[in-house]
């Protein structure tokens, strides 16, 4: 009876895998015939060995699947492993009465099957209740999505939105937008007109993307909110810091926000926060935006790829094949449960030396980090600089002090992570510079006499250490925001941009 049960489970495994090739069908048939022949043997020992034939065939097929697990469904992968463990237990059970090693192996495979049952159920539940997009911001019940269409900026944040973060590494922090569509106190009517006899303009406008918006932290833990408290502690007067961070924005979008709000807010200082991780890519995406109709409005000119430019290198080509089922990379890339466990345990495991420093690959960033960037990266750098220079000129014409703040990505502040990433992709480290691309924009800004704060030396750690200022997914943590706000506040005072010296 057990033999036929094992054979039925083997057939079920082949059905789940969906692979009915001639070789696999022949292997299954031979295993079934061999097992059936063993059941007809006069020897009791041979009859006990009968289930091993189909079980071995299943293990071979399971190994083949685990080496190249397609389709990419973690629940299926766990179910296949569970089935293999059960079949091994059933195959070993007849031998457990006469062999102590077989008895131990049978218990071990049964325990493994129990663990795999729990993991399979957990993965299935995670996929039922956890959004597949970890950066989605879940609106309150009955609420609308956070983004709305904008005629000039493409997308903008919905005024009055209420919701929560859903990323597994976060703690479902609340997101509340004001009536002007920013994660801040109300903007409307703020600031002085800036004309003769007007009250002093004690405002600082920060413009950036999701790092400034504050992914993974509460509103009072965002960089602008912390900077406002920092200035209240260190400055002679009270300052209002405006949070103009919008997820997905790059320098061209931030230029548009500045053009729209500078007259109404009339700040003393405007700071562009350039994020190395994806702002260059956002610059190219911004080229599809319509041109503003307002007189005198400045926007980076639309351009296409350089004529005759060679195709950009794909550093991820070696990383594209599906990793095997027994690798950490597979479960980190495709399993929601694997990501959750990684977020909980990663830093501790790295600190113990059990897991190497690693990072999710970003082809755009790797290309931008090359000492000799390709034509498309060079063009994106020019797009970013054009937007920054236009913003600086816009501020200069209105008596607003302009500051460029360079925020590095998580991989840049951990030298060991950057090195391991290049080694894994079989790249020559001598052809890459960890400080790029942000360092190029900082150098260019300083050459033009623009104040520029480079946060890479502030946030980076020693070789092999884990930076405490970032979530493992890449956004600055609450501790990182605190460090950034303190450094930015000190920089503004040190440079005299607030009209007072420390």
Secondary structure, DSSP 8 states (H G I E B T S, - for coil): -HHHHHHHHHHHHHHHHT---HHHHHHHHHHHHHHHHHHT-S-HHHHHHHHHHHHHHHHHHHHHHHHT--S--HHHHHHHHHHHHHHHHHHHHHHHTT-HHHHHHHHHHHHHHHHHHHHHHHHHHHHHHS-SSTT-EEE-TT---SEEEETTTEEEE-TT-EEEE--TTS---EEE--TTSSSSS--TT-S---STT-----EEEEEESHHHHTTTS-GGGSHHHHHHHHHHHHSSS--EEEEEE-TT--HHHHHHHHHHHHHHH--SEEEEEEETTTHHHHHHHGGGS----STT--------S-TT------TTGGG-S---TTSHHHHHHH-HHHHHHHHHHHHHHHHHTSS-------HHHHHHTBSS--HHHHHHHHHHHHHHHHHHHHHHHTT-EEEEEEE--HHHHBHHHHHHHHHHTT--GGGB-TTTTHHHHHHHHHHTT-EEEE-HHHH-B-TT---TTB-TTSSB-HHHHHHHHHHHHHHHHHTTTTS---
